[in-house]
Amino acid sequence: MENPYEISSADHRIASLNQADKKNLIFIRLAVIFSGIIVALKITALVFMLSKNLDLKEMAFLAETALGAGLTIGVLLKSRICAIALFVSTAGMQIYRVTESFPQSNVYLAFAIIIICIFIAPIFLGILGTIAYHKRKKNLAADLLA
């Protein structure tokens, strides 16, 4: 008699992860952890800001925090669109902050560009990880149907 709970060979292929799959999942986790830390720090800052009246900049900060939190959850669920939107929104806000707050000096601008790259690099790796994850998932589905 056949065991109804036995895993078929096709299920073994889905369950086993190769090295590239593990790297992609690490990229996704890195983006989620990094974005989660940023969102947690922003929420902490918002708690301190709530003791006073909020002006337009602080309302924009609140909206940015909510957007970042939602998109981080989307990246956690391996959404490619959320990963791209998180990257674009984070890069856009970082560039806006640099143009608003830094003096127009070449040294400060070069330093700011380096800091922006450090902040958005893990999120960019999250984009690569989610796209590779879905590509691998599509290839596995095609292999199972073949």
N, C-alpha and C positions, 0 to 999 in steps of 0.2 A: 504494500500500500504506500502511496506517495504522501510525503509530509506536506500539508498545505501551508505550513509556515516557513518552508525552506526558501531561501533567497535565490532567485534565478541568476544566471550569469549576466544578464543585462543589468540587473539591479546592482551586481558587484561592480560593474563598470561605472555606474553612477556614484556609488558609495566611495570608490577609491579616488583619491585626489593625487594628481601628480605634482611635481615641484612648481610648475607654472601656476597651477590653481592655488596652491598655498601662498605663492607670492602675491597673486591678485587679491586674495582675501586679506593678506597682511596690509596691502595698500589701502583697501577699503577700511579696515579697522583703524589704521593710522589716521586717515582723514576724519573718521568719526570721533576718535579720541581727541584729536587736535581741535576739531570744531566744537566738540562738547566742552573742552576746557575753556575755549574762548567764550562760549555761551554762558558757562557758569560764572566766569569773571564778569561778564556784562550784567548778569542778573544780580550779582553782588553789588556792582556799582549802582544798579537801578534801585536797590533797596536803600542805599544811602541817599540817592537823589529824591526818593519819594517823600522825604521829610520837608521838602520845600516845593514851591509851585514850579511846575514843569513849563519850560519855554519850548520854542519850536525845535531847537537842537536836541533837547532831551527827549522830545516826542519822537523825533527821527531815530534817536538811539534806541528807544523802546521798540519801534517798528523793526529796526534792523536786528535787534535781539530776537524778537518773535520770528522773523523770517529765517534767521540763522538756526534757531532751534527746530523749526519745522523742516527745513532742508536737511539738517543733520540727521533727523529721524528718517527722512527719505533716503539718504545715502546709506544709513544702517540697513534699510530694507533693499539695498542694492539697486536703486533707481538711477538710471543714467541721466535723466533730465534733472533730477534733484542735484546730482553731483556737478553738472555743468552750471546750473543756476547758482549753487553755493559758491562755486569758483568765481563766476562773473560778479555776483553781489559782493563777495569779500574783496576781490581785487578792485572793484569800483569804489567801494567805501574807503579802502586804504589809499587809493590814488586821490580821492576827494580830500581826505584828511591831510595828506601831504601838501597838496596845493593850497589848502586853507591855513595850515598852521606853521609850516616851515618857512623860514626866510628864503628869499630868492638868491641863494648862494649855491655854487656848484658843489661845494663840499657837502653841504646839508642834503642837496638833491641826490648825490651819489650814495650817501649813507641811507637816505630814505628808500631808494630803489633796492638796495641790498636787504633792508628790513622787510620791505614788501615781498621780495622774492622768498625770504625765509618763511613768512607767514602764509603765502599761498602755495608753496611747493608741496606740502602734504595734501592739500586739497586737490591739486592737480594730479597727484598720484592716485587719489580716490577716483578721479575721472577715468584714468587708465585702468584701474582695477575693476570698476563697474563695467566698462566696455568689454574688457577681456573676459570677465565673468560671464556676461551674456553671450559673447561669441562662443565661448567654450560650451555653455549650456545648449546653444543652438546646434553645435557640432555633435554633441552627445545625443541630442534628440534625433538628428539625421542618421547617426550610426545605429540607433535603436530601431529606426523605421526601415533601414536597409536590410 
